[in-house]
Amino acid sequence: MELNRGPWKDRQEAGRELGKAVRATITGAIDPASGPPPPPDRTQVPLVLGLPRGGVVVAAEVADVTGGELDVLVVRKAGVPWHRELAIGAVTASGIRVENPEVVERAGLRDEDLDAAFRDAEQEARVREQDLREGRAAPHVADRTIIVVDDGVATGATALAAAQLLKQTRPAPERVVLAVPVAPPDTARRLADHVDDLVVLAQPELFAAVGEWFVDFRQVSDDHVRALLAGHRQ
């Protein structure tokens, strides 16, 4: 199966290529042009969860190629209180935390400061997820193949929090797949230990930023994300 392994014109092109690779992984299909077979019941329809904002654009294409259901999964970075851009970790709307021990130690945070930073980020994630879903309930994940998609990873903290959330969900998913167009090799190796399958199109040894792998890497709006989610519900 010939795949474009980047750089890509935009997130949509990367998503279509990623979808082919994901479909081959979850179905064993060889011909990416043929449509997925109709599933006998809903639990066999893959659930494709995009990490906002850019990951949802990629995830929409993956859902189209795999015949999956599209939804969103919000993970927020928790920052050092006096330097919010310096991430001490990430947290999901349901409270699953992934800490960055090196940053925590370097910042010298007290336990109460650490907890407060994660609580604030968790609340932000909860509010944002409900806003993007426009009040809809989260989809069921039990006994399903879940495909978590982002437009690329650098440190992988956000993707790791998402994967751990799903692994700890009860009733549990049948299979958790993490799929991204590009990631540094060391990050990819670390993430692979936390999912059933990892799909990465490009793993460059010289990695500077995700955006360098796209000709068009413009910012994605919340309205665009809502429109993609609404379009796939119809």
C-alpha positions in Angstrom: 0.0 0.0 0.0 1.6 3.2 -1.2 1.2 6.1 1.3 2.2 9.7 1.2 4.4 10.0 4.3 4.6 13.7 4.3 5.0 16.6 4.2 1.3 17.0 3.4 -0.6 19.8 1.7 -2.9 20.1 4.7 -4.5 18.2 7.5 -7.2 16.7 5.2 -4.6 15.1 2.9 -2.7 13.8 6.0 -6.0 12.4 7.3 -6.8 10.5 4.2 -3.4 8.9 4.2 -3.6 8.1 7.9 -7.1 6.7 7.4 -5.7 4.2 4.8 -3.0 3.1 7.3 -5.5 2.8 10.2 -8.0 0.9 8.1 -5.3 -1.6 7.1 -4.3 -2.0 10.8 -7.8 -2.6 12.1 -9.2 -4.7 9.3 -6.2 -6.3 7.6 -7.4 -4.8 4.3 -4.9 -4.5 1.5 -6.9 -2.4 -1.0 -7.5 1.0 0.6 -9.8 2.1 -2.2 -12.5 -0.4 -1.3 -15.0 0.7 1.2 -15.2 -1.0 4.6 -17.7 -3.9 4.9 -21.0 -3.0 6.6 -20.7 -3.9 10.3 -23.3 -6.3 11.8 -23.8 -4.1 14.9 -22.8 -0.7 16.2 -20.2 -2.0 18.6 -18.2 -3.0 15.5 -18.2 0.5 14.1 -14.9 2.2 15.0 -15.2 5.3 17.2 -12.7 8.0 15.9 -11.9 10.5 18.6 -10.1 13.7 17.4 -8.1 15.8 19.8 -9.1 19.5 19.2 -8.7 21.4 17.3 -6.5 20.2 14.5 -6.8 16.6 15.4 -10.5 16.7 14.6 -9.9 17.8 11.0 -7.6 14.8 10.6 -10.0 12.5 12.4 -12.9 13.4 10.2 -10.9 12.0 7.2 -9.9 8.9 9.1 -13.6 8.4 10.0 -14.6 8.7 6.3 -12.0 6.1 5.2 -12.6 3.6 8.0 -16.4 4.0 8.1 -16.1 5.1 11.7 -18.2 7.4 14.0 -16.6 10.8 14.6 -16.4 12.5 18.0 -14.1 14.6 20.1 -11.9 14.0 23.1 -10.6 17.0 25.0 -7.3 16.9 26.9 -5.9 20.0 28.5 -2.3 20.8 29.4 -1.8 21.7 33.1 0.8 24.5 33.4 3.1 25.8 36.1 1.0 28.5 37.9 3.4 31.3 37.1 4.2 30.0 33.6 1.2 28.4 32.1 2.9 27.5 28.9 5.3 25.3 30.8 3.4 22.0 31.0 3.5 19.9 34.1 1.3 17.4 32.4 -2.1 16.9 30.9 -5.6 15.9 32.1 -8.8 14.7 30.6 -12.3 16.0 31.3 -12.9 12.9 33.5 -9.8 13.6 35.6 -7.1 11.2 34.2 -3.7 12.9 34.8 -0.4 12.4 33.1 2.5 14.2 34.8 5.8 15.4 33.4 8.0 14.6 36.4 11.0 16.6 35.2 9.0 19.8 34.9 7.3 19.2 38.2 10.6 18.7 40.0 12.3 21.6 38.3 9.4 23.9 39.2 9.5 22.9 42.8 5.7 22.8 43.1 4.0 21.9 46.4 1.5 19.1 46.3 -1.4 21.6 46.8 -0.2 23.7 43.9 0.1 20.7 41.7 -3.4 19.5 42.5 -4.8 23.0 41.9 -3.2 23.3 38.5 -4.6 19.9 37.4 -8.1 20.7 38.9 -8.2 24.0 36.9 -7.2 22.2 33.7 -9.7 19.4 34.3 -12.5 21.9 34.7 -11.4 23.7 31.5 -11.4 20.3 29.6 -14.9 19.5 30.9 -16.4 22.8 29.8 -14.7 22.7 26.5 -15.7 19.2 25.6 -19.4 19.9 26.3 -19.2 23.1 24.3 -17.7 21.3 21.2 -20.2 18.5 21.6 -23.0 21.1 21.9 -24.3 19.3 25.0 -24.5 15.8 23.5 -23.5 12.9 25.8 -20.2 11.2 25.3 -20.5 8.1 23.0 -20.2 4.7 24.5 -16.8 3.1 24.2 -17.4 -0.4 25.7 -16.3 -3.3 23.4 -15.5 -1.0 20.5 -12.3 -0.2 18.6 -11.4 3.4 19.6 -9.1 5.4 17.3 -7.6 8.5 18.9 -6.3 11.0 16.3 -4.2 14.1 16.5 -2.5 16.1 13.8 0.9 15.2 15.2 2.7 14.9 18.5 5.9 16.3 19.9 6.2 15.3 23.6 3.0 13.2 23.4 1.6 14.3 26.8 -1.8 15.1 25.4 -2.1 11.9 23.4 -0.8 9.8 26.3 -3.5 11.2 28.6 -6.1 10.4 26.1 -4.9 6.8 25.7 -4.7 6.2 29.4 -8.2 7.6 29.9 -9.6 5.0 27.4 -7.5 2.2 28.9 -8.9 3.0 32.3 -12.5 3.3 31.2 -15.0 0.7 32.4 -16.6 -1.1 30.7 -13.5 -1.1 28.6 -13.0 -0.7 24.9 -12.0 -3.7 22.9 -9.0 -2.0 21.3 -7.4 1.4 21.5 -5.5 2.7 18.5 -3.5 5.9 18.5 -3.0 7.5 15.0 -1.0 10.6 14.1 0.6 11.7 10.8 4.0 12.5 12.4 5.9 12.0 15.7 9.5 11.9 16.8 10.8 8.3 17.1 11.4 8.5 20.9 7.9 9.8 21.5 6.4 7.1 19.3 8.2 4.4 21.2 6.9 5.7 24.5 3.3 6.0 23.3 3.4 2.5 21.8 3.6 1.1 25.3 0.2 2.5 26.2 -2.0 1.5 23.3 -2.9 -1.7 21.5 -1.8 -0.2 18.1 0.1 2.8 17.1 -0.1 4.2 13.6 2.4 6.9 12.6 3.1 7.8 9.0 6.4 9.6 9.5 8.9 9.4 12.4 11.7 11.8 11.4 14.9 11.7 13.4 15.3 15.4 13.0 12.0 16.7 14.4 11.4 20.4 15.2 7.7 21.0 15.1 4.5 19.3 13.9 3.6 22.3 11.7 6.7 21.9 9.5 5.1 18.7 8.1 2.2 20.6 6.5 2.2 23.2 3.8 -1.0 24.6 5.2 -1.1 24.5 9.0 -3.5 27.3 9.7 -5.3 27.5 13.0 -8.6 25.6 13.2 -11.6 27.4 14.8 -14.1 25.9 17.2 -16.8 26.6 14.7 -15.0 24.4 12.2 -14.7 21.6 14.7 -18.4 21.8 15.6 -19.3 21.8 11.9 -17.3 18.6 11.3 -18.9 16.9 14.2 -22.4 17.9 13.2 -21.8 16.9 9.6 -20.8 13.4 10.6 -23.9 13.0 12.8 -26.2 13.5 9.9 
